[in-house]
Amino acid sequence: MLSLRKSGADAPLFFYACYLSHVYGFPEGQVADRLVDRKSAGLALRQQERQIYEGENMRQAIWVFLLVATMALQGCKQEKLAVEGNWKIELEPMLQQARELGASPRGVQQIRETFVDGRMAVDGKQITLTIPGFPDSEVFEYKLSSKEGQCFNLAIEARKTTLKYCVDAEKLEVHDPSTKLVTVYSKV
């Protein structure tokens, strides 16, 4: 038999055991054992309630974490650059510029033959150049190195250089430091 103390946290339990034994005629020890069992059951119930509460807190914490992580990923999401999309080479501005730079009539004709119906597709990571008459498209990986207004400096990994892509409405100019000729595209 477990004895109950008359002071502290167990004092109300002791007086309740005395009351039950006096009113109902239960032996004091039997009442005390039953009350201790109930007390243990109550502690177990409170512990279970605490675990449920902590579990709910954990679920709430997980939801908050997922919400914050989603918001952070949205913030980190790379915005679509104005240069992204499908572009077609505009030959006339290129040919006019070649003439102004002193290109021979044969040189102007070669530019026309090389770039006629040329296309460029730019996505979030790659630039794909397609020119009819050439068997394969050229694909270049790039990274945005800086932005100045509507001009984007794209570091082309394969060429180990940076090209300046400037967007003006539906036109795109590509400034290559290795040539004076500016390639002009229109949005498709």
C-alpha positions in Angstrom: 0.0 0.0 0.0 1.2 3.5 -0.8 0.9 6.0 1.9 -0.2 9.5 1.3 1.4 12.5 2.9 -0.8 15.1 4.6 1.0 18.1 3.2 2.1 19.5 -0.1 0.5 18.5 -3.4 -0.9 15.2 -2.1 -2.8 16.8 0.9 -6.1 17.2 -0.9 -5.8 13.6 -2.0 -5.2 12.4 1.6 -8.3 14.3 2.9 -10.4 13.0 0.0 -9.3 9.4 0.8 -10.2 10.0 4.5 -13.6 11.3 3.4 -14.3 8.3 1.2 -13.2 5.8 3.8 -15.4 7.5 6.4 -18.6 8.0 4.3 -18.5 4.7 2.3 -16.7 2.5 4.7 -13.8 1.7 2.4 -10.6 0.7 4.1 -8.3 3.7 4.0 -5.5 1.9 2.2 -7.8 0.7 -0.6 -9.1 4.2 -1.2 -5.6 5.6 -1.1 -4.5 3.0 -3.7 -7.4 3.8 -6.0 -6.8 7.5 -5.7 -3.1 7.1 -6.4 -4.0 5.1 -9.5 -6.4 7.9 -10.5 -3.7 10.4 -9.9 -1.3 8.4 -12.1 -3.9 8.2 -14.7 -4.5 12.0 -14.5 -0.7 12.6 -14.9 -0.6 10.2 -17.8 -3.6 12.0 -19.3 -2.0 15.4 -18.8 1.3 14.1 -20.3 -0.7 12.8 -23.3 -2.5 16.2 -23.6 0.9 17.9 -23.5 2.2 15.7 -26.3 -0.8 16.4 -28.4 -0.4 20.1 -27.7 3.3 19.9 -28.6 2.4 18.0 -31.7 -0.1 20.7 -32.7 2.6 23.3 -32.0 5.0 21.3 -34.2 2.5 21.1 -37.0 1.9 24.8 -36.7 5.7 25.4 -36.7 6.1 23.2 -39.8 3.3 25.2 -41.6 4.9 28.5 -40.6 8.3 27.2 -41.8 6.8 26.1 -45.1 5.1 29.4 -45.6 8.3 31.4 -44.9 10.3 29.0 -47.1 7.8 29.5 -49.9 7.9 33.2 -49.6 11.7 33.2 -49.5 11.8 31.0 -52.7 9.4 33.4 -54.4 11.8 36.3 -53.4 14.8 34.4 -54.8 13.0 33.3 -57.9 14.8 34.8 -60.9 12.7 37.4 -62.6 12.2 37.0 -66.3 14.6 39.3 -68.2 13.3 41.5 -71.0 15.7 39.8 -73.4 14.0 36.4 -72.9 11.9 35.3 -75.7 12.2 34.5 -79.4 13.9 37.0 -81.7 14.5 37.3 -85.5 17.5 39.1 -87.0 16.7 42.4 -88.7 19.1 42.5 -91.6 18.6 46.0 -93.0 19.9 47.9 -89.8 22.9 45.6 -89.8 23.6 46.0 -93.5 23.2 49.8 -93.2 25.7 49.9 -90.3 28.1 47.7 -92.2 28.0 50.1 -95.1 28.6 53.1 -92.7 31.6 51.3 -91.3 33.1 50.9 -94.8 32.3 47.3 -95.6 32.7 46.4 -99.3 29.6 45.4 -101.4 30.9 41.8 -101.2 31.2 42.0 -97.4 27.6 43.4 -97.1 26.4 40.5 -99.4 28.2 38.0 -97.2 26.4 39.4 -94.1 23.1 39.1 -95.9 23.7 35.5 -97.0 25.0 34.5 -93.6 22.3 36.0 -91.4 19.1 35.9 -93.5 16.2 34.5 -91.5 18.5 34.0 -88.4 16.7 33.4 -85.1 17.7 33.7 -81.5 15.8 32.2 -78.5 16.7 33.3 -75.0 15.5 31.5 -71.9 16.5 31.8 -68.3 19.9 30.0 -68.8 20.6 29.7 -72.5 20.9 31.6 -75.8 20.2 29.5 -78.9 21.2 30.9 -82.3 19.7 29.3 -85.4 20.7 30.3 -88.9 19.2 28.5 -91.9 21.9 26.7 -94.0 23.9 25.8 -90.9 23.2 22.2 -89.7 23.2 22.9 -85.9 22.0 25.6 -83.7 24.6 27.2 -81.4 23.7 27.1 -77.7 25.4 29.2 -75.2 25.0 29.2 -71.4 24.9 32.6 -69.9 24.6 34.4 -66.6 23.4 37.9 -65.9 26.4 39.9 -64.8 24.8 43.3 -64.5 21.9 45.5 -65.6 21.9 49.1 -66.7 18.3 50.3 -67.4 17.0 48.2 -70.3 20.5 46.8 -71.1 21.6 43.5 -69.7 25.3 42.4 -69.6 25.2 38.7 -70.1 28.4 36.7 -69.4 28.6 34.0 -72.2 30.4 31.1 -70.6 31.6 29.4 -73.8 33.0 32.6 -75.2 34.5 33.9 -71.9 33.1 37.3 -72.7 30.2 39.6 -71.8 27.8 40.9 -74.4 25.5 43.8 -73.9 21.8 43.1 -74.8 19.7 46.3 -75.0 15.9 46.1 -75.3 13.9 48.9 -76.8 10.2 48.1 -77.1 10.1 45.2 -79.6 13.7 45.6 -80.7 16.9 44.0 -79.3 20.4 45.2 -80.0 23.4 42.9 -79.2 26.7 44.7 -78.7 29.7 42.4 -79.0 33.0 44.0 -77.9 34.8 41.9 -80.5 33.1 43.7 -83.4 31.8 47.2 -84.3 28.7 45.7 -85.9 25.6 45.7 -83.7 23.2 42.8 -84.3 19.6 44.0 -84.3 16.6 41.6 -83.6 12.9 42.1 -83.5 10.5 40.1 -81.3 8.8 37.2 -82.9 
